[in-house]
Amino acid sequence: MGEDALDQSPTPHPPPATPPRVGVPWLGWTCGVCSFCRSGRENLCDRARFTGYTLDGGYAQYAVADRRFCFPIPETYSSPEAAPLLCAGLIGFRAWRMIGEARRVGFYGFGSAAQILVQIARADGREVFAFTRGGDTAAKQFALAMGAVWAGDSGSRPPEPLDAAIIFAPEGSLVVTALRDIVKGGVVVCAGIHMSDIPSFPYRILWEERILRSVANLTRRDGDEFLDLARRIPVRIEAEAFPLAAANEALRSLRDGRIRGAAVLIV
């Protein structure tokens, strides 16, 4: 027999392709049949389930997720960079869509979501005015470095009237402040899940067709359109990574305003 006849090794096959990375967002499942789902408002589904809250997952090496509610991650982002896009980025983008064509926009609180939205604003030729906690010089410098045209304390008046405002900080009194800062017909969007009570205020600062509204969750359409936009701009992310064991330290740093951009937990 020749050497070829003795060689019984199987034909080599190429290694399997690396599976695509996907992100699991806050909205993890909806019923698909209620009036909200059928009208394109699945973010308001009465039976919706949420990742890490009513659905297991998020703080583990492995998780089971509904593939219909997962998003492909653009290759240009590392996993720590992509994580803020799926939370702060998505809810921020939904808030952004609610301000319409406003050209001068105030951001009350400048953190993970604001660093993303200010880049979207600049790419669209709009101006962002950043409001931060009193005396937080680092936050003001960060806002200006990311593209805000002005940065000041949350209690100060902007140099120009605002067409719209987005409130990221969970401080209800900022609603009254923002209503006073916007023009007639302007809109104030509350972008947080939780907020302290909104104090009473005179009707005259809401009058003249000013609008006050909130944001709840996201839709899959929001996610698809936002991630495509982030890739095309491209949006850059500043994030500080913490091991999962240091989660409490990360939360303290966020609360104390010591995080520049986003905080990310690495499992």
C-alpha positions as CSV (number, residue, x, y, z in Angstrom):
1,M,0.0,0.0,0.0
2,G,1.1,3.5,-0.7
3,E,1.3,6.2,1.9
4,D,-2.0,7.7,0.7
5,A,-3.8,4.5,1.5
6,L,-2.4,4.5,5.1
7,D,-3.6,8.0,5.8
8,Q,-7.0,7.6,7.3
9,S,-7.3,10.9,9.1
10,P,-10.6,12.7,8.6
11,T,-10.8,15.8,6.3
12,P,-10.1,18.8,8.5
13,H,-13.0,21.3,8.9
14,P,-12.6,25.0,9.5
15,P,-13.4,26.1,13.1
16,P,-16.9,27.3,13.7
17,A,-17.5,31.0,13.2
18,T,-17.4,33.2,16.3
19,P,-21.0,33.7,17.3
20,P,-22.2,37.3,17.1
21,R,-22.3,39.3,20.3
22,V,-25.8,40.4,21.4
23,G,-27.0,42.7,24.1
24,V,-29.9,41.9,26.4
25,P,-31.8,45.2,27.2
26,W,-34.1,46.2,30.1
27,L,-37.2,45.2,28.1
28,G,-37.0,41.4,27.9
29,W,-40.5,40.3,26.8
30,T,-43.9,41.6,25.9
31,C,-47.2,39.9,25.3
32,G,-47.6,41.1,21.7
33,V,-51.4,41.1,21.8
34,C,-52.5,44.0,24.1
35,S,-53.5,47.3,22.7
36,F,-50.1,48.9,23.5
37,C,-48.2,46.1,21.7
38,R,-50.5,46.2,18.7
39,S,-50.1,50.0,18.4
40,G,-46.3,50.1,18.4
41,R,-46.1,50.9,22.1
42,E,-44.7,47.7,23.4
43,N,-42.8,49.7,26.0
44,L,-46.1,50.2,27.8
45,C,-47.3,46.5,27.7
46,D,-49.1,45.7,30.9
47,R,-47.5,42.2,31.0
48,A,-44.0,43.3,30.1
49,R,-41.0,41.6,31.7
50,F,-37.7,43.3,32.5
51,T,-34.2,41.9,32.6
52,G,-32.8,41.6,36.1
53,Y,-36.1,42.6,37.7
54,T,-38.9,40.3,36.6
55,L,-36.6,38.2,34.4
56,D,-33.5,36.5,35.8
57,G,-30.3,37.6,34.2
58,G,-27.8,40.5,34.1
59,Y,-25.5,39.6,37.1
60,A,-24.3,36.2,35.9
61,Q,-21.9,34.6,33.5
62,Y,-24.8,33.0,31.6
63,A,-28.4,34.1,31.0
64,V,-31.4,32.9,29.0
65,A,-33.0,35.6,26.9
66,D,-35.7,35.9,24.3
67,R,-33.9,36.3,21.0
68,R,-36.6,38.7,19.7
69,F,-35.6,41.2,22.4
70,C,-31.8,41.0,21.9
71,F,-29.7,43.5,19.8
72,P,-26.6,42.7,17.8
73,I,-23.7,44.7,19.1
74,P,-21.7,46.8,16.5
75,E,-18.2,45.4,16.1
76,T,-16.7,48.8,16.8
77,Y,-17.6,48.6,20.5
78,S,-15.9,46.5,23.1
79,S,-18.3,44.8,25.6
80,P,-17.6,47.4,28.4
81,E,-18.3,50.2,25.9
82,A,-21.4,48.5,24.6
83,A,-23.0,48.0,28.0
84,P,-24.0,51.7,28.5
85,L,-25.5,51.8,25.1
86,L,-28.1,49.2,26.1
87,C,-29.3,51.0,29.2
88,A,-28.5,54.7,29.4
89,G,-28.2,54.9,25.6
90,L,-31.6,53.3,24.9
91,I,-33.6,55.2,27.4
92,G,-31.8,58.4,26.6
93,F,-32.5,58.0,22.9
94,R,-36.2,57.5,23.6
95,A,-36.2,60.7,25.6
96,W,-34.3,62.4,22.8
97,R,-37.0,61.5,20.3
98,M,-39.7,63.2,22.4
99,I,-38.2,66.7,22.1
100,G,-38.9,66.8,18.4
101,E,-36.9,69.4,16.4
102,A,-35.8,71.5,19.5
103,R,-32.5,73.2,18.7
104,R,-31.4,74.4,22.2
105,V,-31.7,71.5,24.7
106,G,-30.9,71.5,28.4
107,F,-29.6,68.3,30.1
108,Y,-30.3,68.3,33.8
109,G,-27.7,65.9,35.2
110,F,-24.7,64.9,33.0
111,G,-23.7,61.3,33.3
112,S,-23.9,58.1,31.2
113,A,-27.0,59.0,29.1
114,A,-26.1,62.6,28.6
115,Q,-22.6,61.8,27.3
116,I,-24.2,59.8,24.6
117,L,-27.0,62.2,23.7
118,V,-24.7,65.2,23.5
119,Q,-22.8,63.5,20.7
120,I,-26.1,62.8,18.9
121,A,-27.1,66.5,19.3
122,R,-23.8,67.7,17.9
123,A,-24.0,65.4,14.9
124,D,-27.4,66.9,14.2
125,G,-26.3,70.5,14.6
126,R,-28.1,71.1,17.9
127,E,-26.8,72.8,21.1
128,V,-26.7,71.3,24.5
129,F,-26.7,73.2,27.8
130,A,-25.6,71.1,30.7
131,F,-26.8,71.5,34.3
132,T,-24.9,69.8,37.1
133,R,-24.9,69.7,40.8
134,G,-23.6,72.9,42.4
135,G,-19.8,73.0,42.7
136,D,-19.3,69.9,40.6
137,T,-16.5,71.3,38.5
138,A,-15.5,67.9,37.1
139,A,-19.0,67.3,35.7
140,K,-19.0,70.7,34.0
141,Q,-15.6,70.1,32.5
142,F,-16.8,66.6,31.3
143,A,-19.9,68.1,29.7
144,L,-17.9,70.7,27.8
145,A,-15.3,68.2,26.7
146,M,-18.1,66.0,25.3
147,G,-19.6,68.9,23.3
148,A,-22.0,70.9,25.5
149,V,-21.9,74.7,24.5
150,W,-22.4,75.7,28.1
151,A,-22.3,74.1,31.6
152,G,-23.5,75.5,34.9
153,D,-25.2,74.7,38.2
154,S,-28.7,73.2,38.1
155,G,-30.1,76.3,39.8
156,S,-28.6,78.8,37.4
157,R,-30.4,80.2,34.3
158,P,-29.0,79.3,30.9
159,P,-27.6,82.1,28.8
160,E,-30.4,81.5,26.2
161,P,-33.9,80.2,26.6
162,L,-34.2,76.5,25.9
163,D,-36.5,74.9,23.3
164,A,-36.6,71.6,25.4
165,A,-35.1,70.0,28.4
166,I,-34.4,66.4,29.4
167,I,-34.1,65.6,33.1
168,F,-31.8,62.7,34.0
169,A,-31.3,63.5,37.7
170,P,-33.9,62.0,40.0
171,E,-34.7,65.3,41.6
172,G,-38.3,66.4,41.2
173,S,-37.6,70.1,41.9
174,L,-35.7,70.2,38.6
175,V,-39.0,69.8,36.7
176,V,-40.1,73.2,38.0
177,T,-36.7,74.7,37.1
178,A,-36.8,73.3,33.6
179,L,-40.3,74.6,32.9
180,R,-39.1,78.0,33.8
181,D,-36.1,77.7,31.5
182,I,-38.0,76.6,28.3
183,V,-39.7,78.8,25.7
184,K,-43.4,78.8,25.0
185,G,-44.4,75.5,23.4
186,G,-41.3,73.8,24.7
187,V,-41.1,70.3,26.2
188,V,-39.7,68.9,29.4
189,V,-39.0,65.2,29.4
190,C,-38.4,63.2,32.6
191,A,-36.1,60.4,31.6
192,G,-35.7,58.5,34.9
193,I,-37.7,55.5,36.3
194,H,-37.7,57.1,39.7
195,M,-37.9,60.7,40.8
196,S,-38.5,62.5,44.1
197,D,-41.8,64.3,44.4
198,I,-42.4,67.3,42.1
199,P,-43.2,70.3,44.2
200,S,-46.3,72.4,43.5
201,F,-45.8,75.2,41.0
202,P,-47.9,78.0,39.5
203,Y,-49.8,77.2,36.4
204,R,-48.3,80.1,34.6
205,I,-45.0,78.3,34.1
206,L,-46.8,75.4,32.3
207,W,-49.1,77.7,30.4
208,E,-48.5,78.8,26.8
209,E,-48.5,75.2,25.6
210,R,-45.5,73.9,27.4
211,I,-45.4,70.1,27.7
212,L,-44.3,67.9,30.6
213,R,-44.0,64.2,29.9
214,S,-42.2,61.1,31.1
215,V,-40.3,58.2,29.4
216,A,-41.0,54.5,30.1
217,N,-38.8,51.7,29.0
218,L,-38.0,51.3,25.2
219,T,-39.2,49.5,22.1
220,R,-37.2,47.2,19.9
221,R,-37.5,49.8,17.1
222,D,-35.8,52.3,19.5
223,G,-32.9,49.8,20.0
224,D,-32.4,49.0,16.3
225,E,-32.4,52.7,15.2
226,F,-30.3,53.9,18.1
227,L,-27.5,51.3,17.7
228,D,-27.3,52.0,14.0
229,L,-27.1,55.7,14.7
230,A,-24.4,55.2,17.4
231,R,-22.3,53.2,14.9
232,R,-22.6,55.8,12.1
233,I,-21.8,58.9,14.2
234,P,-19.8,57.2,15.8
235,V,-20.7,57.7,19.5
236,R,-17.8,57.2,21.8
237,I,-18.2,55.9,25.3
238,E,-16.3,56.8,28.5
239,A,-16.7,54.1,31.1
240,E,-15.1,53.0,34.3
241,A,-15.1,49.2,34.8
242,F,-15.6,47.6,38.2
243,P,-15.5,43.8,39.1
244,L,-18.9,42.5,40.2
245,A,-17.5,42.1,43.7
246,A,-17.1,45.9,43.8
247,A,-20.7,46.7,42.8
248,N,-21.4,48.6,46.0
249,E,-18.3,50.7,45.5
250,A,-19.5,51.5,42.0
251,L,-22.9,52.6,43.3
252,R,-21.3,54.8,45.9
253,S,-19.1,56.4,43.3
254,L,-22.1,57.1,41.1
255,R,-24.0,58.6,44.0
256,D,-21.1,60.8,45.0
257,G,-20.5,62.0,41.4
258,R,-17.1,60.4,41.1
259,I,-17.8,58.6,37.8
260,R,-16.8,60.2,34.6
261,G,-19.3,58.9,32.0
262,A,-20.6,55.4,32.8
263,A,-19.9,52.7,35.4
264,V,-19.8,49.1,34.1
265,L,-19.7,45.9,36.1
266,I,-17.5,43.1,34.7
267,V,-18.7,39.6,35.5
